[in-house]
Amino acid sequence: MNLGTGLSVVGFSNKMSTTTTTSSRSVSRSSKHSARLIAQTSVDAKLQAVFEESVHSFDYSKSIDIAGETSSVPSDTVNAYLQGLQRGTLIQPFGCMLAVEEESFAVVGYSENAPEMLDVVSGAHAVPSIGEQQEEGGGSGGGLMIIGMDARTLFRPASAAALQKAATFADVHLVNPIFVLCNSSGKPFYAILNRIDAGLVIDFEPVTPPDVPVSAAGALQSYKLAAKAISRLQSLPGGDIRLLCDTVVQEVRELTGYDRAMAYRFHEDEHGEVVAEVRRPDLEPYLGLHYPATDIPQASRFLFTKNRVRMICDCCAPPVKVIQDKRLRRPLSLCGSTLRAPHGCHAQYMLNMGSVASLVMSVTINDNGDDSEGSGQQQPKKGRKLWGLVVCHHTSPRVIPFPLRYACEFLMQVFGIQLNKEVELAAQLREKHILRVQTVLCDMLLRDAPVGIVSETPNIMDLVKCDGAALLYGKRLWLLGTTPSEAQILDIADWLLEHHRDSTGLSTDSLAEAGYPGAASLGDAVCGIAAVRITSKDFLFWFRSHTAKEIKWGGAKHDPNDKDDGRRMHPRSSFKAFLEVVKRRSLPWEDVEMDAIHSLQLILRDSFQDIDDSDNKTMIHSRLNDLRLQGIDELSAVTNEIVRLIETATVPILAIDSNGLVNGWNTKAAELTGLLADEVIGRPLIDLVQHDSVETVKKMLYLALQGEEEQNVEIKLKTFGLQEEKGPVVLIVNACSSRDLEENVVGVCFVAQDVTWQRRVMDKFTRLQGDYRAIVQNPNPLIPPIFGTDEYGYCSEWNPATEKLTGWKREEVIGKMLVGEVFGIHRMSCQLKGQDGLTKLRIVLNSAMAGKDTEKIPFSFFDRHGRNIETLFSANKRTDAEGIITGVFCFLHVTSTELQQALQVQRMAEQAAMDRLKELAYIRQEIRNPLYGTIFTRKLMESSDLTEEQRQIVQTSALCQRQLVKVLDDADLESIEDGYVHGTYNIAFVMWFSSYYHAHGPLGLSYYPHYIKCE
C-alpha cells in the first residue's frame, strides 16, 4: 500500500529468504540490515524502471515475478532511480519555490509559477546563467524574475531582513516558518527554508488571513495547537501499544480534519501493516492490511527520517516545472522541499484508491539493534530508526498550513517518545519471559534429562513463538505441535549434517529457498525452521507454518468474488499479492528469539556432556563452589562499602521498613532535622513529615512498597532542637524499593537532595512583580541557574549561575532560539543527548507558555567543555502587569555529586545482588545432577542383598542426601551460607561413597568405618 509518500514504487519484492547459520552470528545486526536495504533498493529501482517503460500497460499482479528477478539490476538503473527521487524537477502548484545562493541570495532557480504568485514579471522565459546575467547588468531590480537577481528585493524590508537572519542559523529548520510579505502587493506567505548543496531552497506557501496571527507568534506557538493531543497521549496507561496508536490517529484526524487517519508499522522484514485506523464511515477500511516492502521504497523511507512531514494537496493537479541556472552541474535537490511533487505512479495509485490529498508523518524510535560486537567502543548516543508512519487521506483537495503541520511533527515526536517506552517495555517483558522459561527448562533438564523439556509444561515451544518443535536425541524423537513426520525430520537432520556441518545450527523462514530438497513435500504446514545441534548428531527443532495464516483481516472480509482489477495499483490488490508471497515462507526468526535458542543450546550441550562424563562433575562442582564463595565475599565487601558511603554521604538518606517505620537515618539527615539516629529509629516516618507533605509521603511509600519507584518528589521534614527555628527542610526525594532475594519488596530507601534554600529563593522570586534583575543577576551562590524565553522562544534571560554551570556567556546566547540554538543536539550549544531530550524540553516550555504548572524533570546536557551536567528542570510562566503571558522562566536544580554517587552505588549493589542470586541458582542446578546419581546408586544398593552393617551405611547415605535436598530447596542466602561447610562435606562424602561402591561392590561396604556420620 502506498501511503502518500510521493516516492512510491509499485509492486513489491519477493524478498530474499532470511537464512542464517549460527556460526555467522558475529556479523552485526546493523550490517545485515544494511545489506537487506541495499538489496531492497535494487528491487525498488527495477520496479520503477518497468513501470516507467510500460506506463498504463503495467500489470500490478505480476510484480511478484518482476521483483523476484533481482540478480541483474544495473548500477546505472539504481543511480538513475535515486537521482530521480532526490533531484526531481517538479513541484506541487499550491505554492512556489526559489533557490538562492546562501551568501548573496542570488536566484539560481525558481518554479515557473513563482513570478505570478510573487507578483513579479518573468524574464521573457529566458534562463541565462549567473555570469551572463551579470554581463547584461540585470538582477538589481525587484520587478523582474530572472536568474541571478537578489531574491530579497522581491519582499518588503522587514521580510527580507528576516530571511537574511534565518540564513545565518546553523539549522534553518528551527526558524520555519518565516512570515513574509511581497514587495509590490503585500501578499502574505509562509517561507520555509532548507539548506542544500547549491545554497538554500525557499518554499513559499500562501497564507490565508486567519493564519496570519498564528505564524506571527513563532514556532513555539505552533505547539499550542497540539497541546490537547499531547496531554491525552501522556495521560494514557502504559503497556498498551494498540491503545497508543488508536489514540494518536484519533487526535491527528481531529487536528487536521482528514477523512482517514492510519498508523502504519514497518515489520522487521520491512513489510508494513495498518495497526490503527479512524475513518469516515462510508470509506473502505484498511485496518489489518499487510503490504509488501516495496509499496514504500527504501529511498522514500530514508527521506522520511530527514523530512518528517509530507503533504500532497491534490494528486490530480498538474505539477509545476522548476527552472534553474544552466551552469549548475546537476538538478536542484528537492529532498527537503515541502512542495516536492509526487511521482506519477504514486498519483495513479492514490486515484485508484479514491484519495486525492494526503498527509504523511514519520514516527521514529531509538535504534537498539546494532550489536557492534567486538568494537569495544562506547556509542555517544542512540541512533533513530523509522518505526512507521501516521498517514492521512482525503477524498478531495486539502491544504493545511505549515504551523499546523509543524504542530503535527511535534506531536509525532511526543508519540515517538511514548512509543519507544512501550517498545522497550515489551522487549523487557519478552526477555524476562524467555529467561523464566529457560530457567524452568534447565531445571526440568536436570531432573528428567532430556525428556523433561518436551514432556512437561512449559516446554521448548514456550521459549519462542512457533507452531511445532521436536527433540532428536539418541536416535529417538519427541514431537510437539505441528511438525514434519519422523522420517522427514530425520531427513532434515541428515541434510543439515551434510550441507551445514561447519555450523552449529540454522534458521530460515523458507526451507525451500534455503536449499532443502524435500521442502515441497512439507507443504504449507512447515515453511520456516530453527535448528540447533546439542551434540554431534542430536538436534533441537522449532517449526513455523506459512505466514498467510498469521495475517488477520481487520475490516470487512474480502469477498473472493469481488471484481478488483489485479493489474491496477489498489490496496486490496496489494494485499492479495502479498498473500501470494508469504504463503511460501514463515514469519522471520527475530534476533531476540535466536539469542534465546542459542543460549538454551549452550546449556543443553554442556548438560548432555555431563550426563556421559561423570568424572568431570566433581571438578566442575568444586570450581562452582569456589566461585560461589568468592561471590559471597565480594557481596559482603560491596555491602560494607555501601553502609560506609551512606553514613558519610553529604545528602540525606532515609530507610523505612514495610510498616512505615524508620530503620535507617544517616548523619546528614540528622544534621538537617536535629534528630539523631537513635531518636528516630523505630518511629513512623509520617510523624517526622510536615502536614502538607503527609499525603505525598504516604503515596510514595505505598507505591514504592508495590514496586513503583517515584522520582524527584518534593517533601518537607520537620525540624527539632536547634534546627527548629530554621523551619522545615525541603527535600527532593527519589524512592528506591528494597527487595529480598526472592524479589519481594521489604522496605523503601529515600535518597534525597536538600533544596531548602533554593526553594525559599524560588518562592520569593516568583512573588516579585517589578524589577527582578537584582535577584536573577545576583552572583550569590544561593541563586540557582535561571534562564528565560520570550513568547517567540528566543532566549531573554541567562543569569550568572547559568553562565557558570554551562560555560556560555550571557551575550553569546541572548536573542538565540532557546530550543535548537542554545539547547540543541549540536556541539555549538548546550548539547543534549538526543532528540528525545529536545522534545521533552519543548513539552515543558509549551506547557508553561500555556499557563500550566510543570513538574520537575531530569534534564542533562553537556557544557561548553564537554562535561555532562545532571539537573532537575522546571519552568514557570512569565506574565506582565496585566497577567498576559510574555514568556517562560526556567530553573535548574543541580544534582550534587554525592547524590549521583549514592544512586550509582545503589544501582551497582542491586546488580551485584542479582548476579550473586543467578550464580547461586546456577550452582543449585549443577548440584542436582550428581545428587540424582547418588540417589539412583543408593536405590540400587537397597534392592541388593546387604548385611546389617551395610544397610546402616546406606541409611547414613540417605540422611546425607536428604540434607543436600534440603539445602538445595532453601532459597534463602543466609541459610545457604550457614550450611555451606556441611553441604561441601556431604557432597564429598557422597561422591567418594559412589565411586567406592562402583569399585568394590556391596560387599566392600563392610569395611566402611562405622563412625562416619552425615551431620
Disulfide bonds with the S-S distance in Angstrom:
Cys960-Cys1014 2.30
